[in-house]
Amino acid sequence: MQGVRIRPFVPGDLAAILELERATFGASAWPREMFLEVSRAPSGLLLVAERGRSIAGYVAALLRGLRAEIVSIAVARRQRRSGIGTALLRRALRELERRGVRSVELMVRVDNSAAIRFYQRLGFRRLGRVPGYYEDGSDGLRMRSFFGGTL
Ligand SMILES: CC(C)(COP(=O)(O)OP(=O)(O)OC[C@H]1O[C@@H](n2cnc3c(N)ncnc32)[C@H](O)[C@@H]1OP(=O)(O)O)[C@@H](O)C(=O)NCCC(=O)NCCS
């Protein structure tokens, strides 16, 4: 985490984010328009983790009234397990709470045990399995966290 700064996205980050997104999610990577939309929409939140002059990770969220959805999060492969994902998600949760959100949900592939463990550590709990949620037919796992820790 040394030398890592979490800050709002600026358009100059786009190329680096797209590279990270493609390296992480391959064919199901988000297109540039989606990132631009989330960064511009009043209901959107897009934060990046900057290390030196490079982008080590990002998190994207959408607000829907009292609820929000973490729509994507990724940390560059070589920089994982050093707390960057935690710093990004914590900062996003703080910002969402500040904007009046009461609960935060997300969807994760059921076989993505690293991410599931990561979310659990940050207070998310399993809500239920969604069969065939992903384009390739994989099941999704819905998770949720409430501010204030009440479940
Ligand atoms: C999920 C992801 C964002 C986590 O980022 P990160 O910077 O590596 O996370 P952190 O270093 O903050 O990890 C915090 C804790 O989460 C858990 N965790 C993270 N990666 C894990 C792994 N590969 N295996 C087991 N537990 C893991 C651990 O409890 C870890 O704490 P520890 O390192 O002290 O054991 C990152 O693995 C990633 O980009 N994955 C690919 C994209 C992805 O799956 N995104 C989620 C899609 S829904």
The ligand as an ORCA input file, in Angstrom:
! r2SCAN-3c Opt
* xyz 0 1
  C     -10.766     -9.063     -5.580
  C      -9.589     -8.082     -5.702
  C     -10.122     -6.741     -6.156
  C      -8.943     -7.942     -4.309
  O      -7.927     -6.933     -4.387
  P      -6.592     -7.000     -3.506
  O      -5.920     -5.698     -3.586
  O      -5.807     -8.196     -3.885
  O      -7.217     -7.241     -2.045
  P      -6.518     -7.003     -0.623
  O      -5.036     -7.103     -0.724
  O      -7.070     -5.753     -0.044
  O      -7.083     -8.281      0.168
  C      -7.829     -8.192      1.372
  C      -8.217     -9.581      1.844
  O      -9.111    -10.212      0.901
  C      -8.853    -11.626      0.889
  N      -8.265    -12.029     -0.396
  C      -7.891    -11.238     -1.419
  N      -7.395    -11.978     -2.437
  C      -7.473    -13.262     -2.049
  C      -7.094    -14.496     -2.658
  N      -6.545    -14.547     -3.884
  N      -7.314    -15.628     -1.981
  C      -7.854    -15.612     -0.736
  N      -8.217    -14.469     -0.084
  C      -8.021    -13.314     -0.741
  C      -7.822    -11.872      1.985
  O      -8.538    -12.086      3.199
  C      -7.070    -10.549      1.995
  O      -6.402    -10.298      3.205
  P      -4.908    -10.915      3.434
  O      -4.106    -10.594      2.215
  O      -4.451    -10.204      4.670
  O      -5.111    -12.390      3.614
  C      -8.495     -8.628     -6.655
  O      -8.187     -9.961     -6.304
  C      -8.871     -8.593     -8.120
  O      -8.683     -7.592     -8.817
  N      -9.406     -9.733     -8.638
  C      -9.755     -9.838    -10.044
  C     -10.995     -9.051    -10.346
  C     -12.187     -9.535     -9.551
  O     -12.362    -10.719     -9.309
  N     -13.028     -8.562     -9.154
  C     -14.237     -8.834     -8.431
  C     -15.285     -9.152     -9.423
  S     -16.878     -9.205     -8.633
*
